[in-house]
Amino acid sequence: VYNEEKTISEILKQVLKQKSVKEIIVVNDGSRDSTKKILESISHKNIKTVNLSENVGKGNAISQGIKIATGDKIVLLNNDTILLNQKKNTWLKMLEEPMLENKLIGITGPLSKLPDTTLTEFIIFFCVMIDSHIFREIGLLNEEYGVGTGEDVEFCMRTWLKGYKVFYDPHIRCIHSESAIRGKIPSKREVDAFHQWVDHDFDKEKNLKVLRLVDEACSQSQDAK
């Protein structure tokens, strides 16, 4: 987080409601507002805080948190993420289920893109689950992107090149609202419209089936060699 005094308390409150969360790591990336003071006022056994003396950029800050994380699955969650009303742990289960279904899936999230520049689908890292073994195999996020404009694209590309897959499920009820920092929260109408589109156009089972077929084809190709 960097200068997130307006949003940090709310996102922590939302995450603490999830029963399955055993460890929350907050990296304060040299904030100059009252973010550090707010974090110091929040006392909870599951929260670890890393206070950096200066602003080092998103990729570097995230890496500092990953280095001390102990879980098998690591969730990267932006402070301006809004978790919509849902049963506890629902969004976490939806992030994890594809990994349990297909062991080659190393990254999951609710929003993806296929940019013309890379021709490789990637998950936008405002809310993403990454299997910890991926970090051990390909390393941490590239810290050269500074404020955060391409480290998620590169990390997904490196994941694909290593033989793993990324999977997105827009049914996961959360929204990335950069405008939340400015106090503007998406309206109920905007949220409902988005999820109506998701329910109409997205088929999770079909997506997983395609990945299984790709896996089978790759295995047969290797056997043929």
C-alpha positions as CSV (number, residue, x, y, z in Angstrom):
1,V,0.0,0.0,0.0
2,Y,1.1,3.6,-0.6
3,N,-0.7,6.6,0.8
4,E,-3.9,4.5,1.3
5,E,-5.4,6.1,4.5
6,K,-8.8,6.2,2.9
7,T,-9.1,2.5,1.9
8,I,-6.7,0.4,4.1
9,S,-9.0,-0.1,7.0
10,E,-12.0,-1.2,4.9
11,I,-10.1,-3.8,2.9
12,L,-8.5,-5.3,6.0
13,K,-12.0,-5.5,7.6
14,Q,-13.3,-7.4,4.6
15,V,-10.4,-9.8,4.5
16,L,-10.5,-10.5,8.2
17,K,-14.1,-11.7,7.8
18,Q,-12.9,-14.7,5.8
19,K,-12.6,-17.7,8.1
20,S,-9.9,-19.5,6.0
21,V,-7.4,-16.6,6.1
22,K,-4.6,-17.4,8.5
23,E,-2.0,-14.8,7.5
24,I,-2.4,-11.3,6.2
25,I,0.7,-9.4,5.2
26,V,0.5,-5.7,4.6
27,V,3.5,-4.0,2.9
28,N,3.5,-0.2,3.6
29,D,5.5,1.1,0.6
30,G,6.9,4.2,2.3
31,S,3.5,6.0,2.7
32,R,3.7,9.7,3.6
33,D,0.1,10.0,4.8
34,S,-1.3,8.4,7.9
35,T,-1.3,4.8,6.5
36,K,1.4,3.7,8.9
37,K,-0.3,5.1,11.9
38,I,-3.6,3.4,10.9
39,L,-1.8,0.1,10.5
40,E,-0.2,0.5,13.9
41,S,-3.6,1.0,15.5
42,I,-4.9,-2.3,14.1
43,S,-4.0,-5.2,16.3
44,H,-4.7,-8.7,15.1
45,K,-2.7,-12.0,15.5
46,N,-3.0,-12.8,11.8
47,I,-1.8,-9.4,10.5
48,K,1.9,-8.9,9.7
49,T,3.1,-5.4,8.7
50,V,6.2,-4.6,6.7
51,N,7.0,-0.8,6.8
52,L,9.4,0.3,4.1
53,S,11.4,3.4,4.8
54,E,10.9,4.7,1.2
55,N,8.7,4.1,-1.8
56,V,10.2,1.3,-3.8
57,G,7.4,0.5,-6.3
58,K,4.6,-2.0,-6.5
59,G,6.6,-5.0,-7.7
60,N,9.4,-4.6,-5.1
61,A,6.9,-4.1,-2.3
62,I,4.9,-7.2,-3.2
63,S,8.1,-9.2,-3.3
64,Q,8.9,-8.1,0.2
65,G,5.5,-9.6,1.3
66,I,5.9,-12.8,-0.7
67,K,9.3,-13.5,0.9
68,I,7.8,-13.8,4.4
69,A,4.5,-15.5,3.3
70,T,4.1,-19.1,4.6
71,G,1.0,-20.3,2.8
72,D,0.8,-22.8,-0.1
73,K,-1.4,-20.4,-2.0
74,I,-0.7,-16.7,-1.9
75,V,-3.3,-14.1,-2.7
76,L,-2.2,-10.6,-3.9
77,L,-5.0,-8.1,-3.2
78,N,-4.9,-4.4,-4.0
79,N,-6.1,-2.1,-1.3
80,D,-8.7,-0.6,-3.7
81,T,-10.3,-4.0,-4.3
82,I,-14.0,-4.2,-3.2
83,L,-15.2,-7.6,-2.1
84,L,-19.0,-7.7,-2.9
85,N,-21.6,-9.2,-0.6
86,Q,-21.2,-13.0,-0.6
87,K,-20.9,-16.0,1.8
88,K,-17.6,-16.1,3.7
89,N,-14.6,-17.6,1.9
90,T,-16.6,-17.8,-1.4
91,W,-14.2,-15.7,-3.5
92,L,-11.2,-17.6,-2.0
93,K,-12.7,-21.0,-2.8
94,M,-13.4,-19.8,-6.4
95,L,-9.8,-18.7,-6.8
96,E,-8.5,-22.1,-5.5
97,E,-10.9,-24.5,-7.2
98,P,-9.3,-24.3,-10.7
99,M,-5.9,-25.2,-9.2
100,L,-7.4,-28.3,-7.5
101,E,-9.1,-29.3,-10.8
102,N,-6.0,-28.8,-12.9
103,K,-2.5,-29.0,-11.3
104,L,-1.0,-27.0,-14.2
105,I,-3.0,-23.9,-13.3
106,G,-0.6,-21.7,-11.3
107,I,-2.4,-18.4,-11.4
108,T,-6.2,-17.6,-11.0
109,G,-8.1,-14.3,-10.8
110,P,-11.4,-12.6,-11.8
111,L,-10.1,-10.4,-14.6
112,S,-7.8,-11.2,-17.6
113,K,-6.6,-9.5,-20.8
114,L,-5.1,-10.6,-24.1
115,P,-3.0,-7.6,-25.2
116,D,-1.9,-7.3,-28.8
117,T,1.6,-6.7,-27.7
118,T,2.1,-10.1,-26.0
119,L,-0.6,-12.4,-27.5
120,T,-0.5,-14.1,-24.1
121,E,-3.5,-14.0,-21.8
122,F,-2.6,-12.6,-18.3
123,I,-4.4,-12.0,-15.1
124,I,-4.6,-8.5,-13.7
125,F,-3.0,-8.6,-10.3
126,F,-5.5,-6.6,-8.3
127,C,-6.9,-9.8,-7.0
128,V,-5.0,-13.0,-7.8
129,M,-4.1,-16.3,-6.3
130,I,-0.7,-17.8,-7.1
131,D,0.5,-21.2,-6.1
132,S,3.6,-20.6,-4.0
133,H,5.7,-23.2,-6.0
134,I,5.4,-20.8,-9.0
135,F,7.5,-18.3,-7.2
136,R,10.0,-20.9,-6.3
137,E,10.3,-22.0,-9.9
138,I,10.3,-18.7,-11.8
139,G,11.2,-16.1,-9.1
140,L,9.4,-13.0,-7.8
141,L,7.8,-10.2,-9.7
142,N,10.1,-8.0,-11.9
143,E,10.8,-4.9,-9.8
144,E,11.8,-2.7,-12.8
145,Y,8.3,-1.6,-13.5
146,G,8.2,0.9,-10.7
147,V,4.7,2.0,-9.8
148,G,3.1,-1.1,-11.4
149,T,2.3,-1.1,-15.1
150,G,3.5,-4.5,-16.4
151,E,4.8,-6.8,-13.8
152,D,1.6,-8.9,-13.9
153,V,1.9,-9.3,-17.7
154,E,5.5,-10.4,-17.5
155,F,4.9,-12.8,-14.6
156,C,2.1,-14.5,-16.5
157,M,4.2,-14.8,-19.6
158,R,7.0,-16.4,-17.5
159,T,4.4,-18.8,-16.0
160,W,3.2,-19.8,-19.4
161,L,6.7,-20.4,-20.7
162,K,7.4,-22.6,-17.7
163,G,4.6,-24.9,-18.8
164,Y,1.9,-23.6,-16.4
165,K,-1.4,-21.9,-17.1
166,V,-3.4,-18.9,-15.9
167,F,-7.2,-19.1,-15.4
168,Y,-9.8,-16.4,-14.9
169,D,-13.3,-16.6,-13.5
170,P,-15.2,-13.4,-13.6
171,H,-17.9,-14.9,-11.4
172,I,-15.6,-14.0,-8.5
173,R,-17.5,-11.2,-6.8
174,C,-15.0,-8.4,-6.4
175,I,-14.2,-5.2,-8.2
176,H,-11.0,-3.3,-8.8
177,S,-11.9,0.3,-8.2
178,E,-8.9,2.6,-8.6
179,S,-11.5,5.4,-8.2
180,A,-12.2,4.1,-4.7
181,I,-9.1,6.1,-3.6
182,R,-11.0,9.2,-4.7
183,G,-14.1,8.2,-2.8
184,K,-16.1,7.0,-5.8
185,I,-17.6,3.5,-5.3
186,P,-19.3,1.7,-8.2
187,S,-23.1,1.9,-8.1
188,K,-25.3,-1.1,-7.5
189,R,-26.6,-0.7,-11.1
190,E,-23.0,-0.9,-12.5
191,V,-22.2,-4.0,-10.3
192,D,-25.4,-5.8,-11.4
193,A,-24.8,-5.0,-15.0
194,F,-21.3,-6.5,-14.9
195,H,-22.5,-9.7,-13.3
196,Q,-25.4,-10.1,-15.7
197,W,-22.8,-10.0,-18.5
198,V,-20.7,-12.6,-16.7
199,D,-23.5,-15.0,-16.1
200,H,-24.6,-14.8,-19.7
201,D,-21.3,-15.0,-21.5
202,F,-18.9,-17.0,-19.3
203,D,-18.8,-20.8,-19.0
204,K,-16.3,-21.9,-16.3
205,E,-16.8,-25.6,-16.9
206,K,-16.2,-25.1,-20.6
207,N,-13.0,-23.1,-19.9
208,L,-11.7,-25.9,-17.6
209,K,-12.6,-28.5,-20.2
210,V,-10.6,-26.7,-22.9
211,L,-7.6,-26.7,-20.6
212,R,-8.0,-30.4,-19.9
213,L,-8.1,-31.1,-23.7
214,V,-5.0,-29.0,-24.2
215,D,-3.2,-31.0,-21.5
216,E,-4.2,-34.3,-23.0
217,A,-3.1,-33.2,-26.5
218,C,0.3,-32.1,-25.1
219,S,0.7,-35.4,-23.2
220,Q,-0.1,-37.4,-26.4
221,S,2.4,-35.3,-28.3
222,Q,5.1,-35.9,-25.8
223,D,4.4,-39.7,-25.8
224,A,4.6,-39.8,-29.6
225,K,8.1,-38.4,-29.4
